[in-house]
Amino acid sequence: MKFSVLGSGSRGNSVYVESETTSLLIDAGFSGKQLESRLASVGKKLGSIGAILLTHEHNDHICGAGIVSRRCSIPVYANEGTFRGGDAKLGKNTWRHEFETGERFEFEGLEIRSFRTLHDTNDPVGYVISDGHFTIGYCTDTGKVTHLMAARLLNCDALILEFNHDPDLLKSGPYPPALQQRVRSSHGHLANEQAALFLRQLQNERLRYTVLAHLSETNNLPHIAYESALKVQDERNCSLIIARQEAPTDLVDLGLPPPPA
């Protein structure tokens, strides 16, 4: 399996995942033109995408899903709550496949399982995706972590985890008190230290890549998030990658050894 975080943050989110048999996007929070450009920068084409998986209905996760689905005949997978909340943005002619939160389903050789996260939307989810050899876990846009999340994400080869904000930067920053409270709440976003403690729980001999995702451009700094994650690293060779808003990460091939730490 291969993957690239095409962009991550409050202005748009999307992850490209590829197996030997298909490829898909987790979220499509950029315009069709932007998604096409970002895929091209990692050597991929929008027309090759087999499916789009949605985590929740916020615009920075779904704004391109409807147009891309219609233009390229790509099915969109989401639960009922996400489809209901995103109905106006997705449009009537989007090719929709609805699943129940928590169920497993297969798509062209991939086993996909959603799990519930905690965010201020109808029914937000994360995903675990496996081709039978490698497993990728995706968990962002959650105000706290749960035992269920840990159970689902425990044996991944690669994790994409939210490291959204630094509490001190949030407190001293420009957000009004109500918005600060939303970010800090149990249905908001993970702070760096919360995410790092979660990462400590998830480390095992399989985990080789952790992507720090959904960093706030206003209330966080990459080096602060990175240092938080680095503190919980053990002796295993797990590479830390910072996902950026403005450009994709390199395409990671899980069939190859990670670069030296």
Buried (B, 14 or more C-beta within 10 A) or exposed (E): BBBBBBBBBBEBBBBBBBBEEBBBBBBBBBBBEBBBBBBEBBEBEBEEBBBBBBBBBBEBBBBBBBBBBBEBEBBBBBBEBBBEBBBEBBEEEBBBBEBEBEEEEEBEEBBBBBBBBBBBBBBBBBBBBBBEEBBBBBBBBBBBBBEEBEEBBBBBBBBBBBBBBBBEBBEEBEBEEEEBEBBBBEBBBBBBBBBBBBBEBBBEEBBBBBBBBBBBEBBBBEEBBBEBBEEBBEEEEBBBBBBBBEEBBEBBEBEEEBEEE
